[in-house]
């Protein structure tokens, strides 16, 4: 999950992606220490935030393209 969280951070939405990276980075440490339920919960939360970051990036990109299209048609 960590590589996806990093990609979502770099390519989509920085603030939400950073939180996803922080959650994803905790998974290995929790799993290694034997806290399996906490590791699974952190992985699930990291996945949720990664998807949110990607979704936010797509929404911002669509809005930006719409604004640019409208500006090109008007101007």
C-alpha positions as CSV (number, residue, x, y, z in Angstrom):
1,X,0.0,0.0,0.0
2,X,2.9,2.4,0.6
3,X,3.9,2.7,-3.0
4,X,0.3,3.6,-4.0
5,X,0.1,6.1,-1.2
6,X,3.4,7.7,-2.4
7,X,2.1,7.9,-6.0
8,X,-1.2,9.4,-4.8
9,X,0.8,12.0,-2.8
10,X,3.1,12.9,-5.7
11,X,0.6,12.8,-8.5
12,X,-2.8,13.7,-7.0
13,X,-3.3,15.5,-3.7
14,X,-0.4,16.3,-1.4
15,X,-2.2,16.9,2.0
16,X,-4.4,13.8,1.8
17,X,-1.6,11.7,0.3
18,X,0.8,12.6,3.1
19,X,-1.7,11.2,5.7
20,X,-2.0,8.1,3.6
21,X,1.8,7.6,3.5
22,X,1.9,8.1,7.3
23,X,-0.7,5.4,7.8
24,X,0.8,3.0,5.3
25,X,4.3,3.4,6.9
26,X,2.9,2.2,10.2
27,X,1.6,-1.1,8.8
28,X,5.0,-3.0,8.6
29,X,6.0,-2.0,12.1
30,X,2.7,-3.1,13.6
31,X,2.7,-6.4,11.7
32,X,6.3,-7.1,12.8
33,X,5.5,-6.4,16.4
34,X,2.7,-8.9,16.3
35,X,-0.2,-6.4,16.4
36,X,-2.0,-7.9,13.5
37,X,-5.4,-6.4,14.0
38,X,-3.9,-2.9,14.4
39,X,-1.8,-3.5,11.2
40,X,-4.9,-4.5,9.3
41,X,-6.8,-1.5,10.5
42,X,-3.9,0.8,9.6
43,X,-3.7,-0.8,6.1
44,X,-7.4,-0.3,5.6
45,X,-7.2,3.3,6.7
46,X,-4.2,3.9,4.4
47,X,-6.1,2.4,1.5
48,X,-9.1,4.7,2.2
49,X,-6.9,7.8,2.3
50,X,-5.0,6.7,-0.8
51,X,-8.2,6.4,-2.7
52,X,-9.4,9.8,-1.3
53,X,-6.2,11.4,-2.5
54,X,-6.5,9.9,-6.0
55,X,-10.2,11.0,-6.1
56,X,-9.4,14.5,-5.0
57,X,-6.7,14.8,-7.6
58,X,-9.1,13.6,-10.3
59,X,-11.8,16.1,-9.2
60,X,-9.3,19.0,-9.2
61,X,-8.0,18.0,-12.6
62,X,-11.6,17.8,-14.1
63,X,-12.5,21.2,-12.6
64,X,-9.3,22.7,-13.9
65,X,-9.9,21.3,-17.4
66,X,-13.5,22.6,-17.4
67,X,-12.4,26.1,-16.3
68,X,-9.7,26.1,-19.1
69,X,-12.2,24.9,-21.7
70,X,-14.7,27.6,-20.7
71,X,-12.0,30.3,-20.7
72,X,-10.9,29.2,-24.2
73,X,-14.5,29.3,-25.5
74,X,-15.3,32.7,-24.0
75,X,-11.9,34.4,-24.7
